Amino acid sequence: MAKNQRQYKIAKILQSNSVYSQSQLVELLSDEGVVATQATVSRDLDELGAIKVKSAGGQSIYAIPELPKDQSSTQEHLKRVLSDWVVDVVVSSVFVMVRTPPGCAHVVASALDRSQMDGFLGTVAGDDTVLILADESIGGAGLAQKIASLAGIDQ
């Protein structure tokens, strides 16, 4: 099986299963007829940008932040992501800047993009910063307050 086909299967498995370890992922791939070593799976997870996130039960599971655009996240998921990863919220006019730990901005941006939350037009993520363009109807201050509240940060 080609690498891109294997990685596609891995992405599908991570979307539909709570995968706690690389060895578990090797077994799930095997169940689908894909033979892969733990080292290969480790490289694939790295290339896919997979990260460990907390599941609803509090255990760490693998996830790929770049999910399909049409998949939406719940308000509870957004609140969990923001409270886990947002460390500061700054506002300027119709812009909101959200700071995260290094390497985590894409997780926050993806959750916001999929949240279908009113008041913002889009996000741009760097390494530890997300720039959000607020809708004029709510403005940057209103959106910043909404995000800070979900993140549990005093504004």
C-alpha positions as CSV (number, residue, x, y, z in Angstrom):
1,M,0.0,0.0,0.0
2,A,1.3,3.5,-0.9
3,K,2.2,5.9,1.9
4,N,-0.6,8.4,1.0
5,Q,-3.2,5.6,1.1
6,R,-2.0,4.4,4.5
7,Q,-2.0,7.9,5.9
8,Y,-5.5,8.4,4.6
9,K,-6.6,5.2,6.4
10,I,-4.9,6.5,9.6
11,A,-6.8,9.8,9.3
12,K,-10.1,8.0,8.9
13,I,-9.3,5.7,11.9
14,L,-8.4,8.7,14.1
15,Q,-11.7,10.4,13.1
16,S,-13.8,7.4,14.1
17,N,-11.9,5.9,17.0
18,S,-10.2,7.0,20.3
19,V,-6.7,5.9,19.7
20,Y,-4.5,6.1,22.8
21,S,-1.2,4.7,21.5
22,Q,0.7,3.9,18.4
23,S,0.6,0.2,19.0
24,Q,-3.2,0.4,19.2
25,L,-3.2,2.2,15.8
26,V,-1.0,-0.5,14.3
27,E,-3.6,-3.1,15.5
28,L,-6.5,-1.0,14.0
29,L,-4.6,-0.7,10.7
30,S,-4.0,-4.5,10.8
31,D,-7.8,-5.0,11.2
32,E,-8.2,-3.2,7.9
33,G,-5.6,-5.3,6.2
34,V,-2.8,-2.7,6.4
35,V,0.6,-4.0,7.6
36,A,2.7,-1.2,9.3
37,T,5.3,-1.1,12.0
38,Q,5.2,1.2,15.0
39,A,8.1,3.2,13.5
40,T,6.2,3.7,10.3
41,V,3.0,4.7,12.1
42,S,5.1,7.2,14.2
43,R,6.4,8.8,11.1
44,D,3.0,8.9,9.5
45,L,1.4,10.6,12.6
46,D,4.2,13.2,12.5
47,E,3.7,13.9,8.8
48,L,-0.1,14.1,9.3
49,G,0.4,16.7,12.0
50,A,-1.3,14.4,14.6
51,I,-1.3,15.7,18.1
52,K,-2.4,14.3,21.5
53,V,-5.5,15.9,22.9
54,K,-7.6,15.1,26.0
55,S,-10.7,13.0,25.3
56,A,-14.0,13.6,27.1
57,G,-12.9,11.0,29.6
58,G,-9.6,12.9,30.3
59,Q,-7.3,10.4,28.5
60,S,-4.9,11.5,25.8
61,I,-5.8,10.4,22.3
62,Y,-4.4,11.2,18.8
63,A,-6.2,13.7,16.7
64,I,-5.5,15.5,13.4
65,P,-6.4,19.2,13.7
66,E,-7.1,19.8,10.0
67,L,-10.5,18.1,9.7
68,P,-12.7,18.6,6.7
69,K,-14.1,22.1,6.4
70,D,-17.7,21.0,6.6
71,Q,-17.3,19.1,9.9
72,S,-18.5,21.3,12.7
73,S,-17.5,21.2,16.3
74,T,-19.8,21.6,19.3
75,Q,-19.9,24.5,21.7
76,E,-18.5,22.1,24.4
77,H,-15.6,21.1,22.1
78,L,-14.8,24.8,21.4
79,K,-14.9,25.6,25.1
80,R,-12.6,22.7,25.9
81,V,-10.1,23.6,23.2
82,L,-10.1,27.3,24.1
83,S,-9.7,26.6,27.8
84,D,-6.9,24.1,27.2
85,W,-4.9,26.2,24.7
86,V,-5.6,29.9,24.9
87,V,-3.3,31.9,27.2
88,D,-4.1,35.5,26.2
89,V,-6.6,37.4,24.1
90,V,-5.9,40.9,22.8
91,V,-8.2,43.1,20.7
92,S,-7.8,45.9,18.2
93,S,-10.7,47.3,16.2
94,V,-12.1,44.3,14.3
95,F,-9.1,42.1,15.0
96,V,-8.7,39.7,17.9
97,M,-5.3,38.1,18.6
98,V,-5.2,34.9,20.5
99,R,-2.0,33.6,22.0
100,T,-1.3,29.9,22.6
101,P,1.6,27.8,23.7
102,P,4.1,27.2,20.8
103,G,2.8,24.9,18.1
104,C,-0.8,25.1,19.2
105,A,-2.3,27.9,17.2
106,H,-3.6,25.7,14.4
107,V,-5.6,23.6,16.9
108,V,-7.4,26.8,18.2
109,A,-7.9,28.2,14.7
110,S,-9.4,24.9,13.4
111,A,-11.8,24.7,16.4
112,L,-12.9,28.3,15.8
113,D,-13.4,27.7,12.1
114,R,-15.5,24.6,12.6
115,S,-17.5,26.1,15.5
116,Q,-19.8,28.2,13.3
117,M,-19.8,30.8,16.1
118,D,-21.4,34.1,15.2
119,G,-19.2,37.2,15.1
120,F,-16.1,36.2,13.1
121,L,-15.2,36.0,9.5
122,G,-12.1,33.8,9.6
123,T,-8.8,32.9,11.2
124,V,-5.1,32.9,10.3
125,A,-2.9,30.7,12.4
126,G,0.8,30.9,13.0
127,D,2.9,28.9,15.5
128,D,1.6,30.4,18.7
129,T,-0.8,33.2,17.5
130,V,-4.2,33.2,15.9
131,L,-5.4,36.3,14.2
132,I,-9.2,36.5,14.0
133,L,-11.2,38.9,11.9
134,A,-14.4,39.9,13.7
135,D,-17.6,40.7,12.0
136,E,-18.4,44.5,12.2
137,S,-21.7,43.7,13.9
138,I,-20.0,42.3,17.0
139,G,-16.6,44.0,16.6
140,G,-13.3,42.9,18.0
141,A,-14.1,43.8,21.6
142,G,-17.3,41.8,21.6
143,L,-15.6,38.8,20.0
144,A,-12.6,39.0,22.2
145,Q,-14.9,39.0,25.3
146,K,-16.8,35.9,23.9
147,I,-13.5,34.0,23.3
148,A,-12.0,35.0,26.6
149,S,-15.1,33.9,28.4
150,L,-15.1,30.5,26.7
151,A,-11.4,30.2,27.5
152,G,-11.9,31.1,31.1
153,I,-9.7,34.1,30.9
154,D,-10.5,37.4,32.6
155,Q,-10.8,40.3,30.1
